[in-house]
Amino acid sequence: MMCEANVYLMDADGEEKLLMDAVDKVIPQEEKIYMENIYGERKTVKARIKEMHLVDHRIILE
């Protein structure tokens, strides 16, 4: 069973762009989101969670 999700960032035009794939850790912080994927890559972005579609393995930030 795969539990990872792809994280997309929605821009001002409503377009979703892939920010990170195979993310297995998402930690909301003050006005930021910390993410880590199964490859050990880490990112922190200034965003908020807009939607989470766990069955589809998608997280959308804005």
PyMOL Python script that loads the backbone (N, CA, C, O; Angstrom):
from pymol import cmd

cmd.read_pdbstr("""\
ATOM      1  N   MET A   1       0.838  -1.186   0.000  1.00  0.00           N
ATOM      2  CA  MET A   1       0.000   0.000   0.000  1.00  0.00           C
ATOM      3  C   MET A   1       0.878   1.243   0.000  1.00  0.00           C
ATOM      4  O   MET A   1       1.756   1.385   0.851  1.00  0.00           O
ATOM      5  N   MET A   2       0.647   2.131  -0.938  1.00  0.00           N
ATOM      6  CA  MET A   2       1.423   3.361  -1.029  1.00  0.00           C
ATOM      7  C   MET A   2       0.704   4.472  -0.277  1.00  0.00           C
ATOM      8  O   MET A   2      -0.496   4.680  -0.455  1.00  0.00           O
ATOM      9  N   CYS A   3       1.440   5.177   0.555  1.00  0.00           N
ATOM     10  CA  CYS A   3       0.847   6.246   1.360  1.00  0.00           C
ATOM     11  C   CYS A   3       1.377   7.615   0.965  1.00  0.00           C
ATOM     12  O   CYS A   3       1.034   8.613   1.601  1.00  0.00           O
ATOM     13  N   GLU A   4       2.202   7.684  -0.066  1.00  0.00           N
ATOM     14  CA  GLU A   4       2.771   8.961  -0.459  1.00  0.00           C
ATOM     15  C   GLU A   4       1.756   9.758  -1.288  1.00  0.00           C
ATOM     16  O   GLU A   4       0.817   9.202  -1.858  1.00  0.00           O
ATOM     17  N   ALA A   5       1.975  11.065  -1.336  1.00  0.00           N
ATOM     18  CA  ALA A   5       1.127  11.949  -2.136  1.00  0.00           C
ATOM     19  C   ALA A   5       2.012  12.903  -2.918  1.00  0.00           C
ATOM     20  O   ALA A   5       3.130  13.210  -2.505  1.00  0.00           O
ATOM     21  N   ASN A   6       1.507  13.365  -4.042  1.00  0.00           N
ATOM     22  CA  ASN A   6       2.166  14.433  -4.781  1.00  0.00           C
ATOM     23  C   ASN A   6       1.584  15.751  -4.294  1.00  0.00           C
ATOM     24  O   ASN A   6       0.378  15.865  -4.074  1.00  0.00           O
ATOM     25  N   VAL A   7       2.449  16.747  -4.129  1.00  0.00           N
ATOM     26  CA  VAL A   7       2.015  18.052  -3.638  1.00  0.00           C
ATOM     27  C   VAL A   7       2.091  19.040  -4.789  1.00  0.00           C
ATOM     28  O   VAL A   7       3.112  19.156  -5.468  1.00  0.00           O
ATOM     29  N   TYR A   8       0.986  19.748  -4.993  1.00  0.00           N
ATOM     30  CA  TYR A   8       0.877  20.732  -6.062  1.00  0.00           C
ATOM     31  C   TYR A   8       0.665  22.103  -5.457  1.00  0.00           C
ATOM     32  O   TYR A   8       0.033  22.235  -4.409  1.00  0.00           O
ATOM     33  N   LEU A   9       1.200  23.138  -6.121  1.00  0.00           N
ATOM     34  CA  LEU A   9       1.002  24.519  -5.699  1.00  0.00           C
ATOM     35  C   LEU A   9       0.107  25.186  -6.731  1.00  0.00           C
ATOM     36  O   LEU A   9       0.422  25.201  -7.921  1.00  0.00           O
ATOM     37  N   MET A  10      -1.022  25.742  -6.265  1.00  0.00           N
ATOM     38  CA  MET A  10      -1.950  26.422  -7.158  1.00  0.00           C
ATOM     39  C   MET A  10      -1.532  27.884  -7.265  1.00  0.00           C
ATOM     40  O   MET A  10      -1.365  28.570  -6.257  1.00  0.00           O
ATOM     41  N   ASP A  11      -1.361  28.359  -8.521  1.00  0.00           N
ATOM     42  CA  ASP A  11      -0.956  29.747  -8.710  1.00  0.00           C
ATOM     43  C   ASP A  11      -2.184  30.656  -8.779  1.00  0.00           C
ATOM     44  O   ASP A  11      -3.316  30.195  -8.632  1.00  0.00           O
ATOM     45  N   ALA A  12      -1.950  31.940  -9.003  1.00  0.00           N
ATOM     46  CA  ALA A  12      -3.031  32.931  -9.014  1.00  0.00           C
ATOM     47  C   ALA A  12      -4.043  32.674 -10.132  1.00  0.00           C
ATOM     48  O   ALA A  12      -5.195  33.098 -10.033  1.00  0.00           O
ATOM     49  N   ASP A  13      -3.620  31.983 -11.194  1.00  0.00           N
ATOM     50  CA  ASP A  13      -4.519  31.678 -12.310  1.00  0.00           C
ATOM     51  C   ASP A  13      -5.288  30.372 -12.106  1.00  0.00           C
ATOM     52  O   ASP A  13      -6.064  29.975 -12.974  1.00  0.00           O
ATOM     53  N   GLY A  14      -5.085  29.705 -10.977  1.00  0.00           N
ATOM     54  CA  GLY A  14      -5.764  28.458 -10.703  1.00  0.00           C
ATOM     55  C   GLY A  14      -5.075  27.239 -11.287  1.00  0.00           C
ATOM     56  O   GLY A  14      -5.621  26.137 -11.242  1.00  0.00           O
ATOM     57  N   GLU A  15      -3.874  27.426 -11.840  1.00  0.00           N
ATOM     58  CA  GLU A  15      -3.110  26.316 -12.418  1.00  0.00           C
ATOM     59  C   GLU A  15      -2.354  25.592 -11.313  1.00  0.00           C
ATOM     60  O   GLU A  15      -1.776  26.224 -10.429  1.00  0.00           O
ATOM     61  N   GLU A  16      -2.361  24.265 -11.366  1.00  0.00           N
ATOM     62  CA  GLU A  16      -1.636  23.460 -10.396  1.00  0.00           C
ATOM     63  C   GLU A  16      -0.293  23.034 -10.970  1.00  0.00           C
ATOM     64  O   GLU A  16      -0.227  22.489 -12.072  1.00  0.00           O
ATOM     65  N   LYS A  17       0.770  23.280 -10.226  1.00  0.00           N
ATOM     66  CA  LYS A  17       2.112  22.890 -10.655  1.00  0.00           C
ATOM     67  C   LYS A  17       2.693  21.950  -9.611  1.00  0.00           C
ATOM     68  O   LYS A  17       2.607  22.209  -8.411  1.00  0.00           O
ATOM     69  N   LEU A  18       3.285  20.854 -10.078  1.00  0.00           N
ATOM     70  CA  LEU A  18       3.869  19.877  -9.170  1.00  0.00           C
ATOM     71  C   LEU A  18       5.007  20.520  -8.392  1.00  0.00           C
ATOM     72  O   LEU A  18       5.937  21.076  -8.975  1.00  0.00           O
ATOM     73  N   LEU A  19       4.923  20.437  -7.079  1.00  0.00           N
ATOM     74  CA  LEU A  19       5.934  21.022  -6.205  1.00  0.00           C
ATOM     75  C   LEU A  19       6.883  19.940  -5.699  1.00  0.00           C
ATOM     76  O   LEU A  19       8.093  20.156  -5.630  1.00  0.00           O
ATOM     77  N   MET A  20       6.333  18.769  -5.344  1.00  0.00           N
ATOM     78  CA  MET A  20       7.154  17.665  -4.845  1.00  0.00           C
ATOM     79  C   MET A  20       6.357  16.373  -4.988  1.00  0.00           C
ATOM     80  O   MET A  20       5.152  16.341  -4.738  1.00  0.00           O
ATOM     81  N   ASP A  21       7.043  15.316  -5.391  1.00  0.00           N
ATOM     82  CA  ASP A  21       6.366  14.029  -5.523  1.00  0.00           C
ATOM     83  C   ASP A  21       6.763  13.093  -4.394  1.00  0.00           C
ATOM     84  O   ASP A  21       7.771  13.301  -3.719  1.00  0.00           O
ATOM     85  N   ALA A  22       5.961  12.071  -4.203  1.00  0.00           N
ATOM     86  CA  ALA A  22       6.212  11.014  -3.217  1.00  0.00           C
ATOM     87  C   ALA A  22       6.414  11.562  -1.800  1.00  0.00           C
ATOM     88  O   ALA A  22       7.285  11.097  -1.065  1.00  0.00           O
ATOM     89  N   VAL A  23       5.604  12.546  -1.431  1.00  0.00           N
ATOM     90  CA  VAL A  23       5.699  13.167  -0.110  1.00  0.00           C
ATOM     91  C   VAL A  23       5.051  12.245   0.921  1.00  0.00           C
ATOM     92  O   VAL A  23       3.930  11.772   0.737  1.00  0.00           O
ATOM     93  N   ASP A  24       5.779  12.003   2.003  1.00  0.00           N
ATOM     94  CA  ASP A  24       5.219  11.168   3.070  1.00  0.00           C
ATOM     95  C   ASP A  24       5.136  11.909   4.405  1.00  0.00           C
ATOM     96  O   ASP A  24       4.660  11.352   5.394  1.00  0.00           O
ATOM     97  N   LYS A  25       5.595  13.159   4.438  1.00  0.00           N
ATOM     98  CA  LYS A  25       5.502  13.947   5.676  1.00  0.00           C
ATOM     99  C   LYS A  25       5.142  15.384   5.311  1.00  0.00           C
ATOM    100  O   LYS A  25       5.832  16.023   4.517  1.00  0.00           O
ATOM    101  N   VAL A  26       4.046  15.891   5.904  1.00  0.00           N
ATOM    102  CA  VAL A  26       3.610  17.276   5.726  1.00  0.00           C
ATOM    103  C   VAL A  26       3.366  17.842   7.111  1.00  0.00           C
ATOM    104  O   VAL A  26       2.554  17.318   7.873  1.00  0.00           O
ATOM    105  N   ILE A  27       4.078  18.920   7.433  1.00  0.00           N
ATOM    106  CA  ILE A  27       3.936  19.531   8.755  1.00  0.00           C
ATOM    107  C   ILE A  27       3.606  21.014   8.572  1.00  0.00           C
ATOM    108  O   ILE A  27       4.469  21.796   8.174  1.00  0.00           O
ATOM    109  N   PRO A  28       2.351  21.406   8.864  1.00  0.00           N
ATOM    110  CA  PRO A  28       2.010  22.831   8.808  1.00  0.00           C
ATOM    111  C   PRO A  28       2.738  23.585   9.923  1.00  0.00           C
ATOM    112  O   PRO A  28       2.776  23.143  11.071  1.00  0.00           O
ATOM    113  N   GLN A  29       3.304  24.713   9.565  1.00  0.00           N
ATOM    114  CA  GLN A  29       3.949  25.595  10.532  1.00  0.00           C
ATOM    115  C   GLN A  29       3.322  26.974  10.373  1.00  0.00           C
ATOM    116  O   GLN A  29       2.420  27.137   9.552  1.00  0.00           O
ATOM    117  N   GLU A  30       3.766  27.960  11.123  1.00  0.00           N
ATOM    118  CA  GLU A  30       3.190  29.300  11.007  1.00  0.00           C
ATOM    119  C   GLU A  30       3.390  29.823   9.593  1.00  0.00           C
ATOM    120  O   GLU A  30       4.513  30.128   9.192  1.00  0.00           O
ATOM    121  N   GLU A  31       2.303  29.927   8.839  1.00  0.00           N
ATOM    122  CA  GLU A  31       2.292  30.451   7.469  1.00  0.00           C
ATOM    123  C   GLU A  31       3.189  29.686   6.510  1.00  0.00           C
ATOM    124  O   GLU A  31       3.470  30.183   5.419  1.00  0.00           O
ATOM    125  N   LYS A  32       3.647  28.496   6.877  1.00  0.00           N
ATOM    126  CA  LYS A  32       4.521  27.691   6.027  1.00  0.00           C
ATOM    127  C   LYS A  32       4.096  26.234   6.087  1.00  0.00           C
ATOM    128  O   LYS A  32       3.391  25.810   7.002  1.00  0.00           O
ATOM    129  N   ILE A  33       4.537  25.483   5.098  1.00  0.00           N
ATOM    130  CA  ILE A  33       4.326  24.039   5.073  1.00  0.00           C
ATOM    131  C   ILE A  33       5.694  23.386   4.872  1.00  0.00           C
ATOM    132  O   ILE A  33       6.409  23.702   3.921  1.00  0.00           O
ATOM    133  N   TYR A  34       6.044  22.480   5.771  1.00  0.00           N
ATOM    134  CA  TYR A  34       7.276  21.695   5.654  1.00  0.00           C
ATOM    135  C   TYR A  34       6.891  20.346   5.050  1.00  0.00           C
ATOM    136  O   TYR A  34       5.927  19.715   5.486  1.00  0.00           O
ATOM    137  N   MET A  35       7.654  19.907   4.039  1.00  0.00           N
ATOM    138  CA  MET A  35       7.389  18.627   3.382  1.00  0.00           C
ATOM    139  C   MET A  35       8.667  17.823   3.275  1.00  0.00           C
ATOM    140  O   MET A  35       9.762  18.372   3.153  1.00  0.00           O
ATOM    141  N   GLU A  36       8.506  16.516   3.324  1.00  0.00           N
ATOM    142  CA  GLU A  36       9.639  15.608   3.135  1.00  0.00           C
ATOM    143  C   GLU A  36       9.119  14.419   2.325  1.00  0.00           C
ATOM    144  O   GLU A  36       8.025  13.913   2.576  1.00  0.00           O
ATOM    145  N   ASN A  37       9.935  13.974   1.334  1.00  0.00           N
ATOM    146  CA  ASN A  37       9.486  12.835   0.531  1.00  0.00           C
ATOM    147  C   ASN A  37      10.299  11.585   0.842  1.00  0.00           C
ATOM    148  O   ASN A  37      11.226  11.617   1.652  1.00  0.00           O
ATOM    149  N   ILE A  38       9.939  10.490   0.190  1.00  0.00           N
ATOM    150  CA  ILE A  38      10.569   9.204   0.485  1.00  0.00           C
ATOM    151  C   ILE A  38      12.020   9.151   0.031  1.00  0.00           C
ATOM    152  O   ILE A  38      12.750   8.229   0.397  1.00  0.00           O
ATOM    153  N   TYR A  39      12.446  10.130  -0.763  1.00  0.00           N
ATOM    154  CA  TYR A  39      13.838  10.189  -1.229  1.00  0.00           C
ATOM    155  C   TYR A  39      14.719  11.025  -0.311  1.00  0.00           C
ATOM    156  O   TYR A  39      15.913  11.181  -0.567  1.00  0.00           O
ATOM    157  N   GLY A  40      14.130  11.571   0.769  1.00  0.00           N
ATOM    158  CA  GLY A  40      14.889  12.385   1.709  1.00  0.00           C
ATOM    159  C   GLY A  40      14.956  13.853   1.336  1.00  0.00           C
ATOM    160  O   GLY A  40      15.608  14.635   2.028  1.00  0.00           O
ATOM    161  N   GLU A  41      14.293  14.244   0.251  1.00  0.00           N
ATOM    162  CA  GLU A  41      14.261  15.658  -0.133  1.00  0.00           C
ATOM    163  C   GLU A  41      13.318  16.403   0.802  1.00  0.00           C
ATOM    164  O   GLU A  41      12.295  15.868   1.229  1.00  0.00           O
ATOM    165  N   ARG A  42      13.676  17.642   1.113  1.00  0.00           N
ATOM    166  CA  ARG A  42      12.879  18.464   2.027  1.00  0.00           C
ATOM    167  C   ARG A  42      12.633  19.829   1.424  1.00  0.00           C
ATOM    168  O   ARG A  42      13.497  20.378   0.739  1.00  0.00           O
ATOM    169  N   LYS A  43      11.457  20.379   1.677  1.00  0.00           N
ATOM    170  CA  LYS A  43      11.132  21.734   1.234  1.00  0.00           C
ATOM    171  C   LYS A  43      10.251  22.386   2.281  1.00  0.00           C
ATOM    172  O   LYS A  43       9.452  21.724   2.944  1.00  0.00           O
ATOM    173  N   THR A  44      10.406  23.686   2.419  1.00  0.00           N
ATOM    174  CA  THR A  44       9.498  24.500   3.215  1.00  0.00           C
ATOM    175  C   THR A  44       9.016  25.612   2.306  1.00  0.00           C
ATOM    176  O   THR A  44       9.823  26.329   1.714  1.00  0.00           O
ATOM    177  N   VAL A  45       7.703  25.762   2.192  1.00  0.00           N
ATOM    178  CA  VAL A  45       7.138  26.794   1.321  1.00  0.00           C
ATOM    179  C   VAL A  45       6.141  27.633   2.106  1.00  0.00           C
ATOM    180  O   VAL A  45       5.490  27.153   3.033  1.00  0.00           O
ATOM    181  N   LYS A  46       6.038  28.897   1.714  1.00  0.00           N
ATOM    182  CA  LYS A  46       5.042  29.778   2.322  1.00  0.00           C
ATOM    183  C   LYS A  46       3.736  29.519   1.585  1.00  0.00           C
ATOM    184  O   LYS A  46       3.543  29.972   0.457  1.00  0.00           O
ATOM    185  N   ALA A  47       2.852  28.793   2.234  1.00  0.00           N
ATOM    186  CA  ALA A  47       1.582  28.398   1.621  1.00  0.00           C
ATOM    187  C   ALA A  47       0.666  27.869   2.714  1.00  0.00           C
ATOM    188  O   ALA A  47       1.036  27.792   3.885  1.00  0.00           O
ATOM    189  N   ARG A  48      -0.537  27.510   2.292  1.00  0.00           N
ATOM    190  CA  ARG A  48      -1.480  26.836   3.187  1.00  0.00           C
ATOM    191  C   ARG A  48      -2.111  25.694   2.414  1.00  0.00           C
ATOM    192  O   ARG A  48      -2.143  25.703   1.184  1.00  0.00           O
ATOM    193  N   ILE A  49      -2.610  24.715   3.144  1.00  0.00           N
ATOM    194  CA  ILE A  49      -3.258  23.577   2.502  1.00  0.00           C
ATOM    195  C   ILE A  49      -4.640  24.011   2.030  1.00  0.00           C
ATOM    196  O   ILE A  49      -5.460  24.477   2.821  1.00  0.00           O
ATOM    197  N   LYS A  50      -4.886  23.852   0.737  1.00  0.00           N
ATOM    198  CA  LYS A  50      -6.185  24.180   0.156  1.00  0.00           C
ATOM    199  C   LYS A  50      -7.083  22.952   0.141  1.00  0.00           C
ATOM    200  O   LYS A  50      -8.231  23.005   0.581  1.00  0.00           O
ATOM    201  N   GLU A  51      -6.542  21.829  -0.375  1.00  0.00           N
ATOM    202  CA  GLU A  51      -7.310  20.586  -0.477  1.00  0.00           C
ATOM    203  C   GLU A  51      -6.394  19.399  -0.293  1.00  0.00           C
ATOM    204  O   GLU A  51      -5.204  19.450  -0.606  1.00  0.00           O
ATOM    205  N   MET A  52      -6.974  18.325   0.223  1.00  0.00           N
ATOM    206  CA  MET A  52      -6.253  17.056   0.320  1.00  0.00           C
ATOM    207  C   MET A  52      -7.158  15.978  -0.252  1.00  0.00           C
ATOM    208  O   MET A  52      -8.283  15.796   0.214  1.00  0.00           O
ATOM    209  N   HIS A  53      -6.675  15.264  -1.256  1.00  0.00           N
ATOM    210  CA  HIS A  53      -7.402  14.165  -1.875  1.00  0.00           C
ATOM    211  C   HIS A  53      -6.579  12.908  -1.621  1.00  0.00           C
ATOM    212  O   HIS A  53      -5.781  12.498  -2.465  1.00  0.00           O
ATOM    213  N   LEU A  54      -6.774  12.311  -0.477  1.00  0.00           N
ATOM    214  CA  LEU A  54      -5.908  11.216  -0.047  1.00  0.00           C
ATOM    215  C   LEU A  54      -6.089   9.962  -0.886  1.00  0.00           C
ATOM    216  O   LEU A  54      -5.119   9.238  -1.111  1.00  0.00           O
ATOM    217  N   VAL A  55      -7.292   9.682  -1.354  1.00  0.00           N
ATOM    218  CA  VAL A  55      -7.509   8.514  -2.200  1.00  0.00           C
ATOM    219  C   VAL A  55      -6.735   8.669  -3.515  1.00  0.00           C
ATOM    220  O   VAL A  55      -6.216   7.696  -4.062  1.00  0.00           O
ATOM    221  N   ASP A  56      -6.668   9.915  -4.013  1.00  0.00           N
ATOM    222  CA  ASP A  56      -5.952  10.209  -5.258  1.00  0.00           C
ATOM    223  C   ASP A  56      -4.480  10.542  -5.027  1.00  0.00           C
ATOM    224  O   ASP A  56      -3.746  10.779  -5.986  1.00  0.00           O
ATOM    225  N   HIS A  57      -4.039  10.564  -3.771  1.00  0.00           N
ATOM    226  CA  HIS A  57      -2.650  10.856  -3.408  1.00  0.00           C
ATOM    227  C   HIS A  57      -2.238  12.255  -3.880  1.00  0.00           C
ATOM    228  O   HIS A  57      -1.156  12.438  -4.437  1.00  0.00           O
ATOM    229  N   ARG A  58      -3.122  13.243  -3.649  1.00  0.00           N
ATOM    230  CA  ARG A  58      -2.867  14.635  -4.074  1.00  0.00           C
ATOM    231  C   ARG A  58      -3.099  15.587  -2.904  1.00  0.00           C
ATOM    232  O   ARG A  58      -4.086  15.478  -2.176  1.00  0.00           O
ATOM    233  N   ILE A  59      -2.165  16.520  -2.743  1.00  0.00           N
ATOM    234  CA  ILE A  59      -2.322  17.605  -1.772  1.00  0.00           C
ATOM    235  C   ILE A  59      -2.116  18.894  -2.558  1.00  0.00           C
ATOM    236  O   ILE A  59      -1.131  19.045  -3.280  1.00  0.00           O
ATOM    237  N   ILE A  60      -3.059  19.822  -2.408  1.00  0.00           N
ATOM    238  CA  ILE A  60      -2.981  21.078  -3.149  1.00  0.00           C
ATOM    239  C   ILE A  60      -2.764  22.215  -2.151  1.00  0.00           C
ATOM    240  O   ILE A  60      -3.514  22.374  -1.188  1.00  0.00           O
ATOM    241  N   LEU A  61      -1.727  22.991  -2.407  1.00  0.00           N
ATOM    242  CA  LEU A  61      -1.397  24.159  -1.579  1.00  0.00           C
ATOM    243  C   LEU A  61      -1.737  25.419  -2.351  1.00  0.00           C
ATOM    244  O   LEU A  61      -1.802  25.415  -3.581  1.00  0.00           O
ATOM    245  N   GLU A  62      -1.951  26.492  -1.613  1.00  0.00           N
ATOM    246  CA  GLU A  62      -2.103  27.806  -2.256  1.00  0.00           C
ATOM    247  C   GLU A  62      -1.421  28.862  -1.433  1.00  0.00           C
ATOM    248  O   GLU A  62      -1.433  30.036  -1.802  1.00  0.00           O
TER     249      GLU A  62
END
""", "prot")
cmd.dss("prot")
cmd.show_as("cartoon", "prot")
cmd.util.cbc("prot")
cmd.orient("prot")
